Amino acid sequence: MLDPLNLMDKFSVEKAEKMQRALSRMVIMHDCLPSKIRYIAGVDVSYSNEKSYGAAVVLDYATMRVIEEKTAVKKAPLSYIPTFLAFRELPAAISAVQKLEVKPDVFMIDGHGRAHPRRLGLASHFGLIVDAPTIGVAKNLLCGKIKDVKNEWRPIVDGDEVIGAAVFSGRSKRPIYVSVGHKISLESAIKIVLYCAKYRIPEPIRFAHVAAENAKRKNRIPKGLL
């Protein structure tokens, strides 16, 4: 049930929604972290010519130094459909992560977690598949409203539920949108994001984005010129 490829051949919005709602009930929203985080990984996916380029970069948590980097190339299984990003990005993302030799204590995903209409964005779906703590970090708000609280972060509320936080990271005046992926509390997710944020985009995701873009660029070069 956790395999996103289940719906790839005959993708159905109705079936995908049903899967998301079912999986959302399996998300753990409390900390399952080690007493001391040693390694954190950033995960991102880039696209070109119907191909997806997944990247997973492991950093030393204390120093933010890159320890390991892996990429994977897959045929993009479907076009982008709002609120169904996981079904497009997971194959390449999971393939890259499976190549890692170092086991991260927590993953930071370029995408939403619980801050999703059906409470199962990319970060939560990913976390359930790899069975590890994950944090969703997105550049744009998908659902909910931001409460005007004077703080370094502001809660994102949908109905009566706090589903994430608008976090002002680095020196940027624009927030990023942080939410629980899996096996972590929102409070810990925010704390980790702020710790990793030298700029607006936290270092794990920033490095993963560069790795994915480099893999895409390398793939574009004709073999005869390599």
C-alpha positions as CSV (number, residue, x, y, z in Angstrom):
1,M,0.0,0.0,0.0
2,L,2.9,2.3,0.7
3,D,4.3,1.9,-2.8
4,P,3.6,5.0,-4.9
5,L,4.1,3.0,-8.1
6,N,0.9,1.2,-7.3
7,L,-1.0,3.9,-9.2
8,M,1.6,4.9,-11.8
9,D,0.3,2.7,-14.7
10,K,-3.3,3.8,-14.4
11,F,-3.1,6.9,-12.2
12,S,-6.5,7.9,-10.8
13,V,-7.1,11.0,-8.7
14,E,-9.9,9.2,-6.9
15,K,-7.6,6.2,-6.0
16,A,-4.7,8.5,-5.1
17,E,-6.9,10.6,-2.8
18,K,-8.2,7.4,-1.1
19,M,-4.6,6.3,-0.6
20,Q,-3.5,9.6,0.9
21,R,-6.4,9.6,3.4
22,A,-5.6,6.1,4.5
23,L,-1.9,6.7,4.8
24,S,-2.4,10.0,6.6
25,R,-3.8,8.0,9.6
26,M,-0.5,6.2,9.8
27,V,1.7,9.3,10.2
28,I,3.4,9.6,13.6
29,M,3.5,13.2,14.9
30,H,5.7,12.8,17.9
31,D,9.5,12.6,18.1
32,C,11.1,9.3,17.2
33,L,14.6,10.9,17.0
34,P,17.8,9.6,18.6
35,S,19.0,11.5,21.7
36,K,21.7,13.1,19.5
37,I,21.3,13.7,15.8
38,R,24.4,12.8,13.9
39,Y,23.3,12.9,10.2
40,I,20.6,14.8,8.4
41,A,19.7,14.3,4.7
42,G,18.2,16.6,2.2
43,V,16.1,15.3,-0.6
44,D,15.0,17.1,-3.8
45,V,14.0,16.2,-7.4
46,S,14.6,18.2,-10.6
47,Y,13.0,17.6,-14.1
48,S,14.0,17.8,-17.7
49,N,12.7,16.2,-20.9
50,E,10.2,13.9,-19.1
51,K,13.0,12.6,-16.8
52,S,13.2,13.2,-13.0
53,Y,16.5,13.6,-11.2
54,G,16.4,12.6,-7.5
55,A,19.1,13.7,-5.1
56,A,19.8,12.7,-1.5
57,V,22.6,14.5,0.3
58,V,23.7,13.6,3.8
59,L,25.2,16.2,6.1
60,D,27.0,16.1,9.4
61,Y,24.4,17.7,11.7
62,A,26.9,19.5,13.9
63,T,28.9,21.1,11.1
64,M,26.6,21.0,8.1
65,R,29.4,19.4,6.1
66,V,28.4,17.1,3.2
67,I,29.2,13.5,4.0
68,E,27.6,11.7,1.1
69,E,25.7,12.5,-2.1
70,K,23.7,10.2,-4.3
71,T,21.5,10.8,-7.4
72,A,19.1,8.7,-9.5
73,V,17.4,9.2,-12.9
74,K,13.9,8.0,-13.6
75,K,11.3,8.6,-16.3
76,A,8.9,11.1,-14.8
77,P,5.8,8.9,-14.1
78,L,3.2,11.6,-14.6
79,S,2.8,15.3,-15.1
80,Y,2.5,17.6,-12.1
81,I,-0.9,17.6,-10.5
82,P,-1.5,19.9,-7.5
83,T,-1.6,18.0,-4.1
84,F,-0.3,14.8,-5.8
85,L,3.4,15.7,-6.0
86,A,4.4,12.5,-4.2
87,F,3.3,10.3,-7.0
88,R,5.5,12.3,-9.4
89,E,8.6,12.6,-7.2
90,L,8.9,9.6,-5.0
91,P,10.3,7.1,-7.5
92,A,13.4,9.2,-8.2
93,A,13.7,10.4,-4.6
94,I,13.5,6.9,-3.1
95,S,15.9,5.5,-5.7
96,A,18.5,8.1,-4.7
97,V,18.1,7.4,-1.0
98,Q,18.4,3.7,-1.5
99,K,22.0,4.3,-2.7
100,L,23.1,5.9,0.5
101,E,25.7,4.1,2.6
102,V,25.3,6.5,5.6
103,K,21.9,6.2,7.4
104,P,20.4,9.6,8.2
105,D,18.8,10.2,11.5
106,V,16.3,12.5,9.9
107,F,15.3,13.6,6.4
108,M,14.4,17.1,5.2
109,I,12.2,17.0,2.1
110,D,11.6,19.7,-0.4
111,G,7.8,19.6,-0.2
112,H,4.9,19.6,2.3
113,G,4.2,17.0,5.0
114,R,1.0,17.4,7.1
115,A,0.4,20.9,5.6
116,H,-1.6,19.3,2.9
117,P,-5.4,19.1,2.2
118,R,-5.5,15.4,3.0
119,R,-2.6,15.6,5.5
120,L,-0.3,13.5,3.4
121,G,2.1,15.6,1.3
122,L,5.4,14.3,-0.2
123,A,7.3,14.5,3.1
124,S,4.8,12.3,4.9
125,H,4.4,9.8,2.1
126,F,8.2,9.6,1.9
127,G,8.5,9.1,5.6
128,L,6.1,6.2,5.7
129,I,8.0,4.5,2.9
130,V,11.4,4.8,4.4
131,D,10.1,4.5,8.0
132,A,12.2,7.4,9.3
133,P,11.7,10.9,10.8
134,T,11.0,13.4,8.0
135,I,10.4,17.1,7.8
136,G,8.5,18.9,5.0
137,V,9.9,22.2,3.9
138,A,8.1,24.0,1.1
139,K,8.5,27.4,-0.5
140,N,4.8,28.1,-1.1
141,L,1.7,27.6,1.1
142,L,-0.6,24.8,-0.1
143,C,-3.5,25.1,2.3
144,G,-4.5,26.7,5.6
145,K,-4.0,30.2,6.9
146,I,-1.1,31.8,8.7
147,K,-1.9,33.2,12.1
148,D,-0.4,36.6,12.7
149,V,1.9,35.8,15.7
150,K,4.9,37.9,16.5
151,N,7.6,35.2,16.5
152,E,10.3,33.7,14.4
153,W,7.5,31.3,13.2
154,R,3.8,31.5,12.8
155,P,1.3,28.6,12.9
156,I,-0.5,27.5,9.8
157,V,-4.0,26.6,10.8
158,D,-6.7,24.7,8.8
159,G,-10.0,24.7,10.6
160,D,-9.1,24.0,14.3
161,E,-5.9,22.2,13.4
162,V,-2.4,23.5,13.4
163,I,-0.9,21.8,10.3
164,G,2.5,23.5,10.1
165,A,4.4,26.7,10.5
166,A,5.6,29.7,8.5
167,V,9.2,29.9,9.5
168,F,11.4,32.9,9.0
169,S,14.8,31.3,8.4
170,G,18.2,32.8,7.8
171,R,17.9,36.6,7.1
172,S,15.0,36.3,4.7
173,K,11.8,38.3,5.1
174,R,10.0,35.5,3.2
175,P,8.9,32.5,5.2
176,I,9.3,28.8,4.3
177,Y,6.5,26.4,5.2
178,V,7.5,23.7,7.6
179,S,5.3,20.7,8.6
180,V,5.6,17.3,10.1
181,G,6.5,14.6,7.7
182,H,6.6,11.5,9.9
183,K,8.0,10.5,13.3
184,I,8.7,14.0,14.5
185,S,6.8,16.8,16.3
186,L,6.2,20.1,14.8
187,E,8.2,21.8,17.5
188,S,11.3,19.6,16.7
189,A,10.8,20.1,13.0
190,I,10.9,23.9,13.4
191,K,13.9,23.7,15.7
192,I,15.9,21.5,13.3
193,V,15.0,23.7,10.3
194,L,16.1,26.9,12.1
195,Y,19.4,25.2,13.1
196,C,20.1,24.2,9.5
197,A,19.1,27.6,7.9
198,K,22.1,29.7,7.0
199,Y,19.9,31.2,4.2
200,R,16.2,31.0,3.6
201,I,16.4,27.4,2.3
202,P,17.9,25.1,4.9
203,E,21.3,23.6,4.0
204,P,20.2,20.0,3.5
205,I,17.6,21.0,0.9
206,R,19.9,23.6,-0.6
207,F,22.7,21.0,-1.2
208,A,20.2,18.4,-2.5
209,H,18.8,20.9,-5.0
210,V,22.3,21.7,-6.3
211,A,23.0,17.9,-6.6
212,A,19.7,17.3,-8.5
213,E,20.4,20.2,-10.8
214,N,24.0,19.0,-11.5
215,A,22.7,15.5,-12.3
216,K,20.2,17.1,-14.8
217,R,22.9,19.2,-16.3
218,K,25.3,16.3,-16.7
219,N,22.6,14.2,-18.4
220,R,22.1,16.9,-21.0
221,I,25.8,16.8,-22.1
222,P,26.3,14.6,-25.3
223,K,28.3,11.5,-24.5
224,G,30.9,12.4,-27.1
225,L,31.8,15.5,-25.1
226,L,32.3,13.8,-21.8
